[in-house]
């Protein structure tokens, strides 16, 4: 990792993609909520 000149840029891109995925998921949960099963006596 230390000797690869492209590593910092690739790491930043992967980090940005991960952050965007998390933000998208949080948005969906915030807008649509979470489905919970209705359990009888439980």
Residue frames as qw, qx, qy, qz and C-alpha x, y, z in Angstrom:
[[0.000, 0.886, 0.464, 0.000, 0.00, 0.00, 0.00],
 [0.317, -0.793, 0.077, 0.515, 2.82, 2.38, 0.81],
 [0.335, -0.300, 0.574, 0.685, 4.57, 1.88, -2.52],
 [0.281, 0.509, 0.737, 0.345, 1.42, 1.99, -4.71],
 [0.062, -0.077, 0.012, 0.995, 0.91, 5.55, -5.98],
 [0.367, -0.284, -0.510, -0.725, -2.70, 4.88, -6.99],
 [0.362, -0.320, -0.836, 0.261, -3.74, 3.51, -3.58],
 [0.003, -0.300, -0.417, 0.858, -4.77, 6.81, -1.92],
 [0.378, 0.128, -0.286, -0.871, -7.06, 7.71, -4.83],
 [0.510, -0.131, -0.795, -0.302, -8.60, 4.22, -4.99],
 [0.267, -0.282, -0.767, 0.511, -9.11, 4.23, -1.22],
 [0.160, 0.247, 0.191, -0.936, -10.86, 7.60, -1.39],
 [0.472, 0.030, -0.523, -0.709, -13.13, 6.39, -4.22],
 [0.474, -0.216, -0.854, 0.003, -14.06, 3.25, -2.26],
 [0.142, -0.289, -0.596, 0.736, -14.69, 5.33, 0.85],
 [0.288, 0.168, -0.078, -0.940, -16.91, 7.73, -1.11],
 [0.514, -0.081, -0.703, -0.485, -18.91, 4.84, -2.60],
 [0.381, -0.267, -0.828, 0.312, -19.39, 3.31, 0.85],
 [0.012, 0.262, 0.376, -0.889, -20.48, 6.64, 2.32],
 [0.402, 0.076, -0.330, -0.851, -22.97, 7.17, -0.51],
 [0.499, -0.166, -0.824, -0.210, -24.41, 3.67, -0.04],
 [0.256, -0.314, -0.719, 0.564, -24.89, 4.28, 3.70],
 [0.157, 0.238, 0.128, -0.950, -26.53, 7.66, 3.07],
 [0.458, -0.018, -0.578, -0.675, -28.86, 6.13, 0.45],
 [0.449, -0.254, -0.854, 0.065, -29.88, 3.39, 2.87],
 [0.125, -0.320, -0.545, 0.765, -30.53, 5.88, 5.67],
 [0.289, 0.132, -0.169, -0.933, -32.64, 7.98, 3.31],
 [0.500, -0.129, -0.734, -0.440, -34.75, 4.97, 2.30],
 [0.377, -0.325, -0.792, 0.354, -35.29, 3.97, 5.93],
 [0.018, -0.268, -0.311, 0.912, -36.18, 7.54, 6.82],
 [0.385, 0.103, -0.312, -0.863, -38.69, 7.90, 4.00],
 [0.670, -0.061, -0.600, -0.432, -40.22, 4.41, 3.92],
 [0.654, -0.488, 0.391, -0.426, -39.55, 3.14, 7.43],
 [0.071, 0.305, -0.950, 0.012, -38.82, -0.45, 8.36],
 [0.764, -0.165, -0.385, -0.491, -41.27, -3.30, 7.96],
 [0.178, -0.313, 0.833, -0.420, -41.68, -5.33, 11.12],
 [0.409, -0.184, -0.849, -0.280, -43.54, -8.62, 11.22],
 [0.576, -0.381, 0.179, -0.701, -46.66, -8.78, 13.33],
 [0.342, 0.108, -0.923, 0.136, -46.29, -11.77, 15.63],
 [0.681, -0.481, -0.283, -0.474, -49.14, -13.36, 17.54],
 [0.792, -0.609, 0.026, -0.034, -48.28, -13.68, 21.26],
 [0.849, -0.131, 0.086, 0.505, -44.68, -13.00, 20.69]]
